[in-house]
């Protein structure tokens, strides 16, 4: 499985895994990624971020391979500026979102399309999300956002409100969609069956990567399926307990201490290099 490092793909989550608590890539991780790629390894990312919000990271990370975005609903290749795989929410997602907002009108929310972000409820937590993502959104009434090409809906709220929203969507049993907690203040609606793991499975089917070994790293609930789908799944020391339970390896380091650098050292050792 690790006979040839040039046929190993490392796919990492961003926030809480590759990015530290300051939303930065540590010098230790950056140097390790450069070494990994110099040895022939393939490096890429699986993120909940959009094409727009991820743009600054391409040059920073010298990314040359397709990226999993929107928590698994898109695989995007910047080199060809093309979407290689896409799964949009059903049209019913608009009515589901309206129902949720009628019952919880104080939560923030945005609709994310392939190339645009539409904010329909702008509370302090939603403002924080826009600041993190560094995007220029379109502010719009929910009913005015066209129903095509909805990749996901993100709800933003105080941490203590998340269980209330989880209970609400569980009670409603919305068809054709699923929900995932992606951070302490974010809860997302995506197409049913779509996860970072389902996208990684599609990634394996791309002609360029058939027969490759996939290593994945992640820290939060929306990373679990990806860790299971990978040939080797790793969780940083700061990962949620349920993520650690799903991983093949729990790393000694946190995202602040160079977890990805530690994982790269493990891969290099498995490939018997150096």
C-alpha positions, -999 to 999 in steps of 0.1 A, spaced: 0 0 0 29 24 8 54 9 -17 56 41 -38 52 75 -22 44 90 -57 12 70 -55 2 83 -20 -24 111 -17 -26 130 16 -60 147 20 -64 170 50 -92 189 65 -84 226 70 -97 242 102 -85 224 133 -63 200 114 -40 218 89 -48 253 101 -39 261 137 -61 280 162 -51 313 145 -62 300 111 -26 297 99 -5 269 85 24 265 109 60 267 95 65 231 107 36 218 86 45 240 56 80 226 55 67 190 59 42 194 30 70 208 8 92 178 16 64 154 10 57 168 -24 94 170 -33 95 132 -26 67 127 -50 37 126 -27 4 142 -37 -11 167 -13 -46 182 -13 -74 194 10 -110 184 19 -129 214 33 -163 229 40 -151 261 23 -162 273 -11 -143 279 -42 -143 316 -34 -133 314 2 -105 289 -5 -88 308 -33 -61 323 -11 -48 289 -1 -39 276 -36 -7 296 -38 0 294 -1 0 256 -2 12 252 -38 -18 230 -45 -16 211 -78 -44 186 -74 -82 187 -72 -97 199 -39 -128 185 -21 -151 215 -12 -185 222 4 -180 193 27 -181 169 -2 -206 182 -27 -179 194 -51 -145 183 -64 -128 213 -80 -97 215 -102 -82 250 -102 -56 241 -129 -84 235 -154 -109 258 -136 -134 230 -138 -158 212 -114 -150 175 -117 -179 163 -96 -209 181 -81 -240 173 -61 -265 200 -54 -293 202 -28 -328 193 -40 -353 221 -47 -371 212 -15 -341 226 5 -355 261 0 -387 252 18 -368 233 45 -347 264 51 -377 286 53 -393 263 79 -362 263 100 -360 301 100 -396 304 109 -390 283 140 -356 298 148 -356 333 134 -326 345 154 -300 321 139 -278 332 111 -277 316 77 -263 316 42 -268 297 10 -236 286 -7 -236 281 -45 -207 269 -66 -193 304 -71 -213 327 -48 -223 331 -11 -258 345 -2 -264 357 33 -301 357 43 -298 361 81 -269 381 94 -263 375 132 -230 379 150 -221 342 143 -228 346 106 -207 377 105 -179 356 121 -182 330 94 -179 356 66 -149 371 84 -132 336 86 -139 328 50 -129 363 37 -156 363 10 -178 391 -3 -213 378 0 -245 388 -16 -271 399 10 -305 387 0 -339 376 13 -341 339 14 -371 338 -9 -352 357 -36 -323 332 -38 -329 310 -68 -332 273 -60 -307 260 -85 -271 251 -77 -275 252 -39 -244 233 -27 -252 237 10 -270 259 35 -250 269 66 -267 279 98 -247 300 124 -256 303 160 -245 303 197 -232 268 207 -261 263 231 -286 267 202 -271 238 181 -289 210 201 -322 228 196 -317 229 158 -305 193 158 -337 183 176 -358 204 151 -344 188 120 -346 153 135 -383 158 143 -390 172 108 -373 142 90 -365 162 59 -362 140 28 -333 143 4 -310 163 27 -288 156 57 -273 177 84 -238 179 99 -222 199 127 -191 214 112 -180 236 142 -192 246 176 -213 274 160 -220 260 125 -246 234 114 -250 226 77 -275 212 53 -262 192 23 -276 167 -1 -285 134 16 -256 109 13 -230 136 6 -200 137 29 -162 143 26 -161 105 25 -184 101 -4 -164 127 -23 -132 109 -15 -147 78 -30 -154 98 -62 -119 111 -60 -105 75 -61 -125 70 -94 -108 99 -112 -85 84 -139 -54 101 -126 -58 85 -91 -70 50 -97 -49 26 -77 -35 52 -54 -32 50 -16 -52 77 2 -44 91 37 -69 114 53 -67 137 83 -95 155 102 -106 167 136 -144 172 135 -176 153 129 -178 162 92 -145 144 87 -155 110 101 -167 95 68 -135 106 51 -113 90 77 -132 57 73 -131 59 35 -93 65 34 -68 37 34 -53 54 65 -73 79 86 -56 101 112 -69 125 138 -49 153 155 -47 153 193 -73 181 194 -99 161 175 -134 154 188 -136 120 207 -159 104 181 -134 114 154 -105 98 173 -126 67 176 -131 65 138 -94 71 130 -67 45 124 -42 67 141 -45 94 167 -16 118 164 4 130 193 4 166 181 -25 191 179 -31 214 150 -11 240 168 19 217 172 23 204 137 -1 174 134 2 172 96 40 173 99 38 143 123 15 124 98 38 131 69 67 116 89 46 85 94 39 83 57 75 87 48 85 60 73 58 36 59 73 42 24 107 33 38 123 66 27 153 79 45 
